[in-house]
Amino acid sequence: MKALIIYDSVYGNTEKIARAVAEAITPSYEVKVVQAGEANPSELASTDLLIVGSPTHAGRPTPAIQDLLNKVPKLQGINIAAFDTRITTKLVRVFGYAAGRIAGNLKRKGGTLIVSPEGFFVTGNKGPLKEGELERAAGWAKGILESKK
Ligand SMILES: Cc1cc2nc3c(=O)[nH]c(=O)nc-3n(C[C@H](O)[C@H](O)[C@H](O)COP(=O)(O)O)c2cc1C
């Protein structure tokens, strides 16, 4: 089974989560991790599991992720999951977060959401990740494996 993890990351925190997720689902899946700007939209449809992760910018995924999502072909028969990174202040909650929007977009393309969209916390715009978030990401990813049983 193949998994493709597409991520974007300005300061490296979302990439760390993407790599923790990749590690957690290996070797159940043969995993490829690709930055959004380097992904070919057509390859998103030639995998068994597609996971997309983005930093939250003004409540949304980054332009690179949004651009890729806009070009994604049909995802019928493909399992999907989405995550974001975000900060904890109350002020930003009104904007919402990237993960739910990514999941909604992938579902509209026909993908099957197999785990709830999840957010992982950074302690400031540049990070670092809040303590324990890499472990929480691994746990979230294990939920992906369990949903397959
Ligand atoms: C331009 C900009 C807008 C942001 N907007 C939000 C936001 O709306 N909500 C939020 O929780 N975090 C926001 N953040 C904080 C990002 O979520 C944080 O920079 C990101 O999680 C770090 O991930 P990265 O290291 O992968 O870039 C914003 C950061 C930047 C730079």
The ligand as an SDF file (V2000), in Angstrom:
LIG
                    3D

 31 33  0  0  0  0  0  0  0  0999 V2000
    1.2490   34.9340    7.8440 C   0  0  0  0  0  0  0  0  0  0  0  0
    0.8890   34.0210    8.9760 C   0  0  0  0  0  0  0  0  0  0  0  0
   -0.4460   33.8560    9.3200 C   0  0  0  0  0  0  0  0  0  0  0  0
   -0.8010   33.0040   10.3840 C   0  0  0  0  0  0  0  0  0  0  0  0
   -2.1140   32.8400   10.6910 N   0  0  0  0  0  0  0  0  0  0  0  0
   -2.4500   31.9420   11.6710 C   0  0  0  0  0  0  0  0  0  0  0  0
   -3.8260   31.6740   11.9720 C   0  0  0  0  0  0  0  0  0  0  0  0
   -4.7400   32.2220   11.3850 O   0  0  0  0  0  0  0  0  0  0  0  0
   -4.0930   30.7660   12.9270 N   0  0  0  0  0  0  0  0  0  0  0  0
   -3.1100   30.0990   13.6210 C   0  0  0  0  0  0  0  0  0  0  0  0
   -3.4340   29.2830   14.4790 O   0  0  0  0  0  0  0  0  0  0  0  0
   -1.8060   30.3270   13.3550 N   0  0  0  0  0  0  0  0  0  0  0  0
   -1.4510   31.2310   12.3980 C   0  0  0  0  0  0  0  0  0  0  0  0
   -0.1380   31.4410   12.1180 N   0  0  0  0  0  0  0  0  0  0  0  0
    0.8880   30.6760   12.8380 C   0  0  0  0  0  0  0  0  0  0  0  0
    1.2470   29.4490   12.0000 C   0  0  0  0  0  0  0  0  0  0  0  0
    0.2790   28.4660   12.2020 O   0  0  0  0  0  0  0  0  0  0  0  0
    2.6510   28.9630   12.3280 C   0  0  0  0  0  0  0  0  0  0  0  0
    3.5690   29.8860   11.7990 O   0  0  0  0  0  0  0  0  0  0  0  0
    2.8810   27.5880   11.7150 C   0  0  0  0  0  0  0  0  0  0  0  0
    2.1580   26.6080   12.4150 O   0  0  0  0  0  0  0  0  0  0  0  0
    4.3320   27.2000   11.7260 C   0  0  0  0  0  0  0  0  0  0  0  0
    4.4710   26.1090   10.8660 O   0  0  0  0  0  0  0  0  0  0  0  0
    5.7170   26.0120    9.8810 P   0  0  0  0  0  0  0  0  0  0  0  0
    6.9360   26.0350   10.7390 O   0  0  0  0  0  0  0  0  0  0  0  0
    5.5630   24.6890    9.2270 O   0  0  0  0  0  0  0  0  0  0  0  0
    5.6620   27.1350    8.9200 O   0  0  0  0  0  0  0  0  0  0  0  0
    0.2210   32.3010   11.0910 C   0  0  0  0  0  0  0  0  0  0  0  0
    1.5640   32.4800   10.7290 C   0  0  0  0  0  0  0  0  0  0  0  0
    1.9080   33.3230    9.6830 C   0  0  0  0  0  0  0  0  0  0  0  0
    3.3790   33.4760    9.3290 C   0  0  0  0  0  0  0  0  0  0  0  0
  1  2  1  0
  2  3  1  0
  2 30  2  0
  3  4  2  0
  4  5  1  0
  4 28  1  0
  5  6  2  0
  6  7  1  0
  6 13  1  0
  7  8  2  0
  7  9  1  0
  9 10  1  0
 10 11  2  0
 10 12  1  0
 12 13  2  0
 13 14  1  0
 14 15  1  0
 14 28  1  0
 15 16  1  0
 16 17  1  0
 16 18  1  0
 18 19  1  0
 18 20  1  0
 20 21  1  0
 20 22  1  0
 22 23  1  0
 23 24  1  0
 24 25  2  0
 24 26  1  0
 24 27  1  0
 28 29  2  0
 29 30  1  0
 30 31  1  0
M  END
$$$$
